[in-house]
Each structure stands twice: as structure tokens, then as C-alpha cells.
Amino acid sequence: MDIDQVKTFLQVAAHGSFLEAASRVHVTQSTVSARIQNLEQALGARLFIRNRAGAILTPAGRRFLRHAKTLVLTYEQARHDVGLPSRFRASLTIGARIALWDEFLPRWAAQMRRLAPDVSLNTEIGFEEDLMRRVIAGTLDLALMYGPSQGAGLRVDYLFDETLILVTPDPPPADRMGREGDCALDQAQVQIFQGQDQALDLSKGQEHNQAPDLARGLDLDRGGNQKLMRDPAQVQAYSAGVDDDYVYVDWGPTFYAEHRKVYPDFERPARTANIGWLGLQLILADRGTCFVPERVAAAYLRGGCLHRVPDSPILRMPAYVVYPRESDNEVLATALGVLRELVTEQAA
């Protein structure tokens, strides 16, 4: 098989049509048919069933789909590495959730440019499933995410706890009455998902541990003591801002679990978003509330475009970096060192 056959296969699979695939790859429909036929012969399996409705993947075709994506990514990565200009000694490819590209990773990229100006940086945005698959396939050197899964031969290092706050474009009552509102984070309302400052080895089955009591949905009282969130009045107060105008942002399974502890009676709202940036755009355009990292919301809060919802909780979600246990990339150690320095600065 050749890479054009694989790319053509992906277009047919995406659009369910040989004709549409032909327009996408800029060849005739007969060329598309010939490429798919040659690919099927090379694999020894039928990939599509053609009928009046179009082209439908066979079970073998569905199994090949994941491999096809990896093949194309590997090819593009290889072409990039081989074709590096002579002024670059190496390249590094990093992917992350879009929220981690807000302020944090651009600082990492700037520091990398200063320390290693002869290294080409390839930066990408993705979700956990795709990022993990890319690291395993070797088309990503580093991946930053909130919910890593198991992967043989990988290391997973805890970086920091992302602080998620409930925000709205509407000013709090104190501001509306001409008094200064209190936007400080109330540590008595913190819901902690406790990250551990250590490298995790998921390939050996180790899990990110949280305190047993916290797993039962604990809060902190104003004296710093832990207490169970079972007070109905407290739960009702925490429901402030989570109403018909609330936008649920899917930050992954860890966020879902923490969200469920605080809002046990939560039902699907009128609006959802799969990334925080989109949630912000929705509430900025049409009011409402959503949870976003405090780090991301900081500029909006300073500018008065957003405000913390009074009496709302704070949720914490750990961020991790995933990378191969064994790598021949000579700049990987430098990249990890810069990441850890930035985390230390952020904590300070």
C-alpha cells in the first residue's frame, strides 16, 4: 500500500462516498475506486460495502480506520523530521488540551525558544483519547491532559491542580448596588481533588490516589476542618448559578465526578460545550454561567467582563504530562525540565 491509498480511504470513510472523496483528494472517481481496490488487496480484506446510500465501512474497515489515521500521522511526522532545514538539530511535537494552551504552554514554548533556538516546535490541540493514541503511536513527544489512561511504555507525571471556578458576565449584587464586590476565592468552599507531586507509571497499573475522605465528597469549614457535605441548605447554596442559563463544560471524567459531588441533583442543561473556550464564548454572547480554570478566567475577571458567582464552589482537577518511557528525542529532557520549572513558578 502507499500513503495516497490510506489518505483516500480516510476520505471515503469520512464522507461515505467515493464521489465526494474524489473531490476532496482531487482525483477522478475511478482513481478512488482503484486505490481502494489496491488497498483491499494489500490488506486481504474488504473495507467498504457500496450501495445506493454510498459507501459503508465493513467490520474490517472499521478496524483499519484507527490504524489508517496513525499511518498518515506517522508519515507526516517523518516527512517533517526528514525535511528539517539544516539550522534545526531536532524537532519536538507537543499536544495538549486547549485550556492548557491558554497562558501556560505558550510560556513553555517561549522558554524553549530561548533555551533551544535550534529545535523546531510543533504544537497541537487535542482531547485525551487522541492525545494518548498519538503518544503511543510515537507521533507526539509530549501530551498534556486532565484524564490520562493506561498505556504500555508510558510515563505519566502529575503537574498541578487546575482550579475551576464558576463565572458569569453578570456582576454580583454588591457591584450592581455600587459597592465593591469580593472576587477573592473563598477557600472554605474548596472541593479538592488532591494531586500528588510524583511521576505515575500507568503501565504498571498505578493510579492517581486521592484521600479516602475526599472521595466521599468533603468540604472544608472555615477552621480548615473537613466536613461532609450533607447540609441541604449548603447544597442549595452551592446550586447558585447552575440553572437554565448554565453551560456544562465537559472537562472529562474527573471533573464529572467532582461536579456530581457538589451538584448531586444536576440534570443536563440547555447548553453544553466540549471545551472551556467555547463555554466562555457562549456566556459572553448570551449570559449564563460555566466552570473554567481560574487561570483562563483571570484576564476577564480583572477587566470586569466576568465575575465569580457568589457562594459557588471551587473544583480542582489535576493536569498531567504524558511521554514515552524510552525516547530517542534528545530534547525531551529539556522540554520536561522547562515544564516543571514553570509549574514551580506558578505554584509560587
N, C-alpha and C positions, 0 to 999 in steps of 0.2 A: 504494500500500500504506500501511497505518498501523502503528503500533508494536504494537498488540494482535495483529495478524496475525503479526508477526515473533515475538513472545513465545509465541504459540500454536504456531507452527512449531517453536520450540525445545523446547517441552514434548512434542510428538508425537515429535520426533527422539530425545529423551532416553529416553522410556518405550516407544516403539514401539507406541503405542496411542492411538487417538482418544478412547476412553472414559476412560483414565487421564489424558490431557491435559485433558479436560473437568473432571475433579475437581480438577486442580491449578490451573486458571485460573478455577474457579468459574462455569462456564457449562455449557449443555447440549451434548450430543454433536453435535446438529445445528448449533449455533453454531460449534463447532470445524470441522466439515466445510465450512461456508460460508466461514469465514475462510481456510482452506487453499485452497479453490477460488478465492477472490478473489485470494489471493497468487499462485497459479499463473497466473492470467490476467494479472496485472500484470507478472509476470516472463516470461511467454510460454514456460513450461516446466513439465513435470510434476515434482513434488517427491517424491511418495510412491507406492509400489505397495501397495495394500491387499489382503490375503488373510486366510485364517483365522488365520494366525500373528500378524497385527497389521498394522502399517504399517512398510514398509521404505523407506529413502531411495533414490531413484534417483541416478544419477551427477550429474545437475543439482542434486539436493537436497543431496548431499554437498559440492558446490562452493559452494552458497549457505550452508551451515552456518557456515563461518568468518565470512562477511560478516554473517550474522544476529547473531552474538554481538557483533561490533563495532558494529552498528547500535544494539543495545539499550544497550550501554555508553555510546555517544556520546549517546544520548537521555537516559540517567540523569545523565550528567555535565552536559549542557546544562541539564536541569531543576534540578540542584543550583546551578549557577552563576547562572542567571537568578533563582532564588528565594532568593539570599543575603540575609539581613537587612541592614538599612542600616548596622549597626555594623561590617560587614566590607567592606573595599575590594576584596578579591580572595580567591581560593581557590587551594590548591596540592594536587595529588594525587600521592602518592609510594607506590610499591610496592617490595617487597624480599623476598628470601629470609627465612624465619622466623628463621634464626640471626643475621642482621644486625639483627633487631629485638630481640635479646637484649642489653640494656645499651647498645649503640652508638647505634642510631637513636632510642630514647627520649630519650637525652641531646640529640640533634639537635632533636627535637620540643620539648623543654623550652626550649632556647635560642631556637628560632624563636618560641615564645610570648612570650618576654621581649623579643625584638627587634622582632617584628611582631605585636602582640596583635590587630590588626585584620585578620589573614589567617586564613581558615578552612583547617584542615589535614585532608585526607582521607588516611588511612593504610590500606594494604592489604598482604596477604601473597600471594606467588605464586611460580611457578617461571620459569626463564629463558625458555622458549618463549612463555609467556603474557605475561610482562612485556615482552619485546621487541615482541610484536604490539601491546600496548596503547600503548607509546610511539610506535610508527609510526602507529597509528590516532589518536593525539592524546588518548587518554583517561587517560594518565599523563603528568605533567610530568617526573617523575624515576623512575628504576628502579635499584635496587642489586642486583647479582648476581655470581656467580662465573664464569659462562661466557657472555659476550655473543656474539651472532652478528652478521653483517653486516646493515646497514640503511642505505638511502639517506637522506641528510639528517640523520644522527645523529652525535653526538659520544660517544665512549667514553673516560672518564678513569679511569686507574688510581688507586685509593685507598690500599690497603695489602695486605700479605700476611697472610692468615689462618693462624694456627699451629694445626695439628691434632695432638692428642696421643691416645694410646691409653689409655683409662681403664677401671677396674673397681671395683665396690663392695668387692671383697676386698682387705684390707690386704696390703702386701708382707711377705715373710718377716721382715724386721727388726722391723716393728711387731708381728707376731704373737708374736715372742720377747721383747717388752718393750723393744726398742731403738728408738731414733728412726730412722725411715726417711728416706731422702733423696728428696724430691719435686722437687728442682731439675731444671730442664730441662738435659739433657746436650747441649751444643752440638756435641759430637763425633759425635752421631747425627743431625744435621740433614740432611734431604733438602730442598734448596732449589728451589723454582720461583720464579725471580727476577723480581719485578715491576719495571717501570720507571716512575719517577715523572714521567710525562708524559701528555698527552692523546693518545688514539688516534683516528684517523679511519678507521673501518672502511669508510665509504662510498667511500674512495679505495683500499681494498684493503690498508691497512697492518695488520700483525699484531703481536701482543704478542711481542716477541723474548725468548728465553731463551738463556743462554750455551750454545754448541755442546757443550761438555764435559758440562754438566749434563744435556743431553738424552740422554746415553748412560747415565745412572744413576750419578752420582757421590756419594760421601760425603766427609766431612771427617775427617782424622785429628786426633789431639789436639794436633798442632802447627799446625793450621789449614790443612794442605796437602790438596789434593784427591787422592782415590784412587778407583780403580774398585772397585765392589762386586762382586767375583768370588770372594771367600773363602767357601767352603761353610760354614765354622764361623760366619762373620759372618751369612750368610743364615739359618742355623739359629737363631742367637740372636735375629735380628730377627723370627722367626716366633713368639716368645713372645706368648701372648695371642690369637693368631689360630688358633683351634681350633674344635671343635664348638660352643662357647659364644659364639663371636664373632658380633657383629651387624654386617653390612656396611651402612654408611650410604651411599646414593647421593648424593654431593656433586657429581656431574656429571663430564663427560669429563676435565677437568683432574685431578681427584682420582683418577679411574680410572687415568690414565696414570702418575701418581706412585706410586699404590698398587701398580701392576703392576711397577714397577721394584724396589720393596722386597720384594714377595712374588710372584716370577715363577711360582711353582707354585700360586698361590692358586686354590682351587675354590669354587664357590658354597656358602656356609654354610647352616646350618639356618634362620637368621633374617636378614632384610634389612629395611631401613627407608628411606623416601624423604626423611626429614628427620632432623636430628640430635636434635631434641627427642624424637621417637618412639624413636630408638635408646637414648637415656638412660633413658626410662621402662621399656623392655624389660629393660635390665640391672639397673636398680634394683629391679625386681619379681622377677626370676628369675636374677640373677647374669649373668656374662658380661663381654664387653669390646666396646668400639666406639671409633671415632675421632670426636672432637668438637673444636670450637675451644677452645683453652686459655682464651680469654676467657669462653666459655659455662660451662666446667667449673670456673672459678676458685672460685666460691662453694661448690660441692660439695667441692672439694679442701680449702678452708680449714675446712669443717665436718666433714671426715673421712668424708663419705658416699661419696666417690670417691677413688681413688688411681691414680697413674700406674703402668702396667705396667712392671716393671723391664726394662731392656735394650730397650725398644721405641723405634722411630724417631719422628722428628718430621717431618711433612709440611707443606708450605706451599702455600697456594692463594690466588692474587690475587683481590681484590674490586674491582669497578668500579662507576662510576655512569654511566648512560646517559641522555641527554636530547636533545631536538631541537636541531639546529644553529641553526635560526631559530625563535624563540618569541616570542609577544606577551604572555607572562605576566610581569608587572612584578616579581614577587618571586622569579623563578627565580635570578637572580644572587645574591640574599641567601641563598637556600637552599644554593646551591653553596659560597658563602663559608663558611657555618657548618659544612658538611660537611668542608671542607678544614682548618678550624681544629681540629675535633675529631680529625681524623687526625693532625695535628701534635702535639696534646696526647697522644694515645695513643702515638705514637712516642717522645715524651719520657719 
